[in-house]
Amino acid sequence: MFESLRAVPADPILNLSVLYRQDTNPNKVDLGVGVYKDETGHTAIMEAVARAEERLLAEEDTKAYVGMAGSKRFCELLAQVTLGADHAVLADQRIAVAQTPGGSGALRVLGEFINVASPNATVWLGNPTWANHHAVMQSAGFTVKEYPYYNRGTRAVDFDAMLNALQNQTQAGDVVLLHGCCHNPSGADLSLDQWQAITDLVLAKGLIPYVDIAYQGLGEGMDEDAAGLRLMANAVPEMVIASSCSKNFGLYRERTGTAMIIAANAQQASLAQGQMNSVIRANYSMPPSHGALVVETILADPKLKQMWRDELKTMRKRIKDLRSQLVDAIKAEGVTQDFSFIERQKGMFSFLGVSAEQVDTLVNEHSVYLVGSSRINLAGLNQRNIAYVAKSIAAVL
Ligand SMILES: Cc1ncc(COP(=O)(O)O)c(C=O)c1O
């Protein structure tokens, strides 16, 4: 049976990490893989996380099963973090929440949930989007189509084309996947006016918004980064949200995320919770506990929460500073091409906007590792390598 299997092509981003590790050039720089790195190039455990873990080690007294939707308290706290503690959806109990194995687990659970509720829906993904959105949504059983999102010429959201496609090509009941903030891979986010326009369109056409928020807090702030999805949640009867604690709590390998379903009323939310739990039961039965317990410990303790918010602020500020510094450093190399869009974009990623051949040269001749699409992870820059990266970019232009 297995002799018929075909080899799966290597994941280009993970493959890049392998090549980076093998490279002996002392100047090598990894701008490929999508994890936050500090000034020393390390993806450190956040101090608030380490403190919460110490507390859990001393106090946790059982490893009994947690249940399909995970910890109720974690789910409540995450719904507040995502929607804001005083959001009407919470007051009206129009929400079903489950703790999931990372944002990816949430995306898959919500995909399968929608498939139960609306088996013929088409899922619309932006072009470009996080590559795994395609795989996850296809595995969940959907037909996937694309709407235009980023204009490589203007280096900004192609909003007219996006709106036009969603207006003219979608059907009632279709699902539209949007990035909550810090768009991966482009760094180009929707403005609040644009969120409002999409909300109006979703209402007019009867579409289901599906918001993936994997970088809350790494753009402008925890509340600012969720403002668009909060505005939308205020207006639409139904919506789903996948959120991840991988980046903003640095809990990548602990697989911590949340799947949220907003329904028209409390009764439908309760039905949705039951269906979502049954999807989970048939998949992995129950989520891993450790990461969610860490997050719950932090969010429930004012001191730890403040410590975490401060650390997140430092990370956010560092990324913003690096954006400005890269633009300046490229300019200082005498480059006349305008790279100021990097400063305007949000979160960890931007497209450099160079060709595939130029990316190859950066990787092969300069040991500056970036994804073939020219996506760079700004957090891979630091004071030791930024001038070298700018010089290398200037050399390939
Ligand atoms: C846009 C987006 N969504 C979701 C995820 C999933 O994150 P995780 O499953 O690690 O929590 C990522 C991770 O890179 C992402 O970039």
The ligand as a MOL file (V3000), in Angstrom:
LIG
                    3D

  0  0  0     0  0            999 V3000
M  V30 BEGIN CTAB
M  V30 COUNTS 16 16 0 0 0
M  V30 BEGIN ATOM
M  V30 1 C -1.2530 34.1660 9.8110 0
M  V30 2 C -0.9820 33.0170 10.7210 0
M  V30 3 N -2.0200 32.3470 11.2380 0
M  V30 4 C -1.8430 31.3340 12.0750 0
M  V30 5 C -0.5970 30.9040 12.4370 0
M  V30 6 C -0.5170 29.7150 13.3430 0
M  V30 7 O 0.2480 29.8170 14.4390 0
M  V30 8 P 0.3730 28.6370 15.4960 0
M  V30 9 O -0.3460 27.4460 14.9780 0
M  V30 10 O 1.8310 28.3940 15.6170 0
M  V30 11 O -0.2370 29.1710 16.7340 0
M  V30 12 C 0.5360 31.5570 11.9150 0
M  V30 13 C 1.8790 31.1270 12.2580 0
M  V30 14 O 2.8580 31.4500 11.7030 0
M  V30 15 C 0.3160 32.6520 11.0460 0
M  V30 16 O 1.3390 33.3390 10.5300 0
M  V30 END ATOM
M  V30 BEGIN BOND
M  V30 1 1 1 2
M  V30 2 1 2 3
M  V30 3 2 2 15
M  V30 4 2 3 4
M  V30 5 1 4 5
M  V30 6 1 5 6
M  V30 7 2 5 12
M  V30 8 1 6 7
M  V30 9 1 7 8
M  V30 10 2 8 9
M  V30 11 1 8 10
M  V30 12 1 8 11
M  V30 13 1 12 13
M  V30 14 1 12 15
M  V30 15 2 13 14
M  V30 16 1 15 16
M  V30 END BOND
M  V30 END CTAB
M  END
